[in-house]
Amino acid sequence: GSRRHENREERFRRLAQVVKETMERGGNLLIPAFAVGRTQDMLYALRVLQDQGAIPPLKIYIDSPLAVAATKVFQKHAQVFDYKTRSMLGEGRSPFESPDVHYTESVQESIRLNSVSGGLVIISASGMADAGRIKHHLRHNLWRPEAGVLFIGHQAQGTLGRRLQDGAQEVRIHGEPVRVKASVYTITGFSAHGDQKALLRWLKRFRYLEQVFVTHGDYESCHFFANEIRQKLDLPAIVPKLDEIFDLSDSKIISVWEDRFRQLYVEENFSGAVQVLKDRRILFRGCYGRAQRTYEIKNEMSTKFNLGSGRALIAKAGLYNLAAQGKISPDDLHILKTWQEMEEKISALTQGPSRDFLQREILSKAKMEQSGYYYLDRLPAQAAVGYTRNAAGEEVENIYALLQNGAAPQFFSTVHDLNRFWEALFSGKLMGLDAVEDFLRDYRGDHLPSDFYQVLGQAPGARMILGGSPSRSVQISVLSNGEEGVRSVYNQLVDLSLSD
């Protein structure tokens, strides 16, 4: 929506330039490519350039089991290729079969490529460099000034490919920092999608349009294209928020969020994810700030947040589970107040790590597959780094709070998983229904209706507030990897949710 692709001739010229520059430097050229379609396009382009003498002879390696399998399918259906490609095959110049093209399927073959410092073209998945064998090749080549990385497909925000494309000086691959010294190139002409010009031309073909929704793409691209539609086609265009709902039944198209939640004011320094559900239907959700500022990764609904002291909610559910087994007196359930006390009690009663018991009896039963216990210096890719302030008032990552709080793993969860927890709790999967009311007793919110419950959690660089009412079927979740603006957002959501 915000780009115009290079024409066919230009993309071939640019590819030849990138290949020659990298080979002259004596490095490897890495090409992250989608296994189906894009890899085969690249093999075709390289063969054409070699036949023209535009690039030198190459050692080309296809290092992706899926790409290898897909290429075999292409080879079996040569009758559907265009005339030029069929002619190449008839002349014995197949893009997929030549002494220069090698297919690596085994892990051992792939590993051997990492011992070669230059002279190879390695085409490997994934196309956004976020998974698969390409990450191993990047780890062994990015730090080499003579190497090159060529992106020939869209790189979504938050992916390793996008960070490299945006000029990152350092990235993390498999938990290790890697300096970026290689040259990074992008050629847009290989995209299989329509660009801005093609999309506008497609829209113009409709005789009558009342409203256009731009629903697919990065934030900046969507809003740019929506503005192009408004200006060039004189049509109303909307970029919906994630899970926003529109009512199309009346003559006027409106967002159901506009009635209440358009009033929400989110402070600029708030970082996190929020969600409001009623009768298990999403009324509002939003993501703000960045999960990792160093790598410019935005918070998403799937981001895992540290619950801090809010992990006591999970530990308490575990104690009630043990009470149902007769291992602890119900009278003792309200004596333990902190998560440390609760988890120590669980360890003593189960004679094992409390985390193992809670994973088995609470997280698994509630299907909280995105939740778990992690050390702050070994966070998974989707976990948010917390940001706190030190004694000097400087903002630092929460990993620096380790010395103050000890090296115990922290509990991380997502908005989705916390909803699953409440559903499992209220349905009796975690404890008997007669125990649920007693479980909630300690979570009655101040200055709120008597049937409204509230759970607070905090740690250096982490804040959590959960609110809800079983009788009203309302759930509110606010998770943050910062310390500012959380209470303001939560209080507004409570007022807006209870306003009807």
Disulfide bonds with the S-S distance in Angstrom:
none
